[in-house]
């Protein structure tokens, strides 16, 4: 067989193998943890630093109280928290 064809065949196989390993690393390192974080734990995934972070209400940081019960319930539902944090005052 022509040596150029053999060389091209090996190059294509090597490129295919490298791309396959890259896709597996991407799935295991970024996609699977992101899905686990966002879907299972209802948190925020930061793909740049690969961190699963707990969302925080602005009212928890500033100390302002959300007076509208419906707005408070919607805000807590949006971040996946049904009850107030332990440090919150009633």
Backbone torsions as a table, in degrees:
resi	resn	phi	psi	omega
1	UNK	NA	154.5	-178.8
2	UNK	-63.7	130.3	-178.8
3	UNK	-64.9	-25.8	178.2
4	UNK	-68.3	-37.9	178.7
5	UNK	-67.2	-40.7	177.9
6	UNK	-62.6	-43.1	-179.9
7	UNK	-64.6	-45.0	177.7
8	UNK	-62.4	-39.0	178.4
9	UNK	-61.1	-44.9	179.4
10	UNK	-66.6	-36.9	177.2
11	UNK	-63.9	-45.5	179.5
12	UNK	-64.5	-39.6	178.2
13	UNK	-64.7	-41.7	179.5
14	UNK	-64.9	-43.1	178.6
15	UNK	-63.7	-42.5	178.3
16	UNK	-61.7	-43.6	-179.9
17	UNK	-64.6	-42.1	179.8
18	UNK	-64.8	-42.9	178.4
19	UNK	-65.6	-38.2	178.3
20	UNK	-63.5	-44.9	177.8
21	UNK	-63.4	-39.2	177.9
22	UNK	-62.2	-41.7	178.2
23	UNK	-66.2	-39.9	178.9
24	UNK	-64.6	-43.5	178.3
25	UNK	-62.9	-42.3	178.9
26	UNK	-61.5	-44.6	-179.6
27	UNK	-63.8	-47.7	-176.2
28	UNK	-74.1	-35.3	-174.6
29	UNK	-87.3	-28.3	-174.8
30	UNK	-125.2	-48.7	-172.8
31	UNK	-71.4	-48.7	-178.8
32	UNK	-64.5	-44.9	176.2
33	UNK	-64.4	-35.7	178.9
34	UNK	-64.8	-44.3	179.1
35	UNK	-64.5	-41.8	178.7
36	UNK	-62.3	-41.2	-178.9
37	UNK	-68.2	-50.6	-173.6
38	UNK	-76.0	-42.0	-173.8
39	UNK	-86.8	-49.1	-175.0
40	UNK	-78.4	-42.4	-174.2
41	UNK	-100.7	-8.4	-179.5
42	UNK	55.5	47.0	177.0
43	UNK	-119.8	-177.0	-179.0
44	UNK	-102.1	134.7	179.3
45	UNK	-102.0	126.2	175.2
46	UNK	-103.6	104.7	-174.6
47	UNK	-73.2	-23.0	179.3
48	UNK	-67.7	-42.7	-179.6
49	UNK	-106.1	-2.6	-179.2
50	UNK	54.6	55.3	-178.2
51	UNK	-122.8	137.4	173.9
52	UNK	-98.1	111.7	-172.3
53	UNK	-111.0	147.4	176.8
54	UNK	-83.9	121.7	176.3
55	UNK	-66.6	147.0	-177.7
56	UNK	-125.8	135.9	175.0
57	UNK	-70.6	142.3	176.9
58	UNK	-60.8	-34.1	179.8
59	UNK	-65.6	-27.2	175.8
60	UNK	-69.9	-33.5	-178.1
61	UNK	-79.9	-46.8	-173.8
62	UNK	-84.1	-20.6	-177.6
63	UNK	86.8	-1.8	176.9
64	UNK	-71.7	145.9	-178.3
65	UNK	-100.6	132.9	173.3
66	UNK	-82.6	112.4	-173.2
67	UNK	-83.2	-28.1	-179.4
68	UNK	-78.6	119.4	-176.4
69	UNK	-62.1	-39.4	-179.0
70	UNK	-67.0	-42.7	178.8
71	UNK	-65.3	-38.7	178.1
72	UNK	-64.8	-43.3	178.8
73	UNK	-64.6	-40.5	178.6
74	UNK	-66.6	-39.2	179.6
75	UNK	-66.1	-41.9	178.8
76	UNK	-68.6	-37.3	178.1
77	UNK	-67.6	-33.9	-179.0
78	UNK	-66.8	-31.3	179.5
79	UNK	-100.1	2.4	175.9
80	UNK	80.4	27.2	179.5
81	UNK	-121.9	118.0	-176.6
82	UNK	-87.6	-26.3	-178.7
83	UNK	-125.2	159.4	-178.0
84	UNK	-68.9	156.3	177.7
85	UNK	-66.5	161.9	-176.0
86	UNK	-64.4	-27.9	-177.2
87	UNK	-83.5	-8.1	-177.1
88	UNK	-75.5	143.7	178.9
89	UNK	-92.0	140.1	179.6
90	UNK	-71.8	NA	NA
